[in-house]
Amino acid sequence: MPTRVRFDHLIGKEVRNPNGRVIGRIEEARIEPEGEEYVITHFMIGPAERLARLRAFLGELPTLRSIGIGKERDLRPFPWQWFDWSDPERPSLSAETGGA
C-alpha cells in the first residue's frame, strides 16, 4: 500500500465498493497539518453520473442558484483508511469498511 499518493492524480477518479460497483468520484479532500506536512484525512466522494455533476456545478453559480437551477453538491466524506490503495489508478473501498 503506498504511503504517498498525489491528490491531483486522484481527483475525478471513480471509486468502487468491494463488489466493483462505482459509488462516485473523488472531488475534494480534507487535510490536516501533521508536523511540517499536510495529510489527507478524508476524501469527499460525489456522484458519478454526469447529469448530477452538472446540476451540482450549476448549483454553485449564485445567479442560477437564485432562480432555482442546479442543486447543492452531494459530497460524502470517506476516511483515508477505508481505501484500498493497492492500485491508486483504480481507488476502491476495502472490504473491511462494509463497502459503503
N, C-alpha and C positions, 0 to 999 in steps of 0.2 A: 504494500500500500504506500503510495507516495506521501511524503510529508509536506511537500510543496506543490501546489498547483496554481498556475496563474489564473486569476479571475477572468481576465479579458479573453482567455481561451475557453472559458466555460459559459459565459453569458450567451443566452439564446439556445443552449443545448437542451434537447429533450431529456427529461428524467423519467426513468421507468421504475415500476414497482418490481418486487422479486419475481413476479409472474411474467414480466416483459411488457406489461401494459403501460402506455405513456400516461403519466399523471400531470404533466405540464412542462414548462420551460423555465430554466434559471433566468430570472430577470434582475434580481438585486442580491445584495449580501449585507449582512450585519457584521460589523467589525468592531473589535475592541483592542485597546493597546495591551501589549504584553512585552514588558521591558522596553527595548528601543524599537520594536517592530509592532506591526498590527496583524492580528489573526482574524480569520473569518470564523464566526461562531454559528451563524445560520445562513442558509440560502433561502431566498424568497422565491417561491415557485408560483408561476402564474399559469393561466390556461394555455393549452397547446393550440387550440383552434384559432384560425386566422381571424374569423369574424369577431370572436370575443376579444382578441388582442386589439383589433381595430377600434371596437367600441370603447375599450379601456383607454386607448390613446386619445380618442376624441373627447372622452370624459375629462381629460386633463387640460383641455383648452377652455379657459374661463368663458369665452363668448359662447361656445357651443354648449357647455355645461349649463349656462344660464337659461338657454332656451330648451333644455331637456334632451339634447342629443348626447349620446355617449352614456357611459356608466362608470361607477367607481372601479378602480383596479381591484381585482380579487387575488391578492397575494397571500400565500400561506408560508409561514416560516418552518423550515426543517433544519434541525441541528446538524452540524458538520459530521458528527459521529454516526448519524443514521445512514450515511452514504457508503457504498462500496466503491472505492477508488482504484480497484484493480485495473480498470480501463477508463482513464479520465476523459477519453473521447466519447464514451457512452456512459455517462453517470447513471447510477441506479441506486435505489434504496436497498440496504442489506436486509436479509431475511429476518434478522433479529428485531427489526423495527415493527414488524407486524404488517409491513407493506403499505401502510397509509391508505 
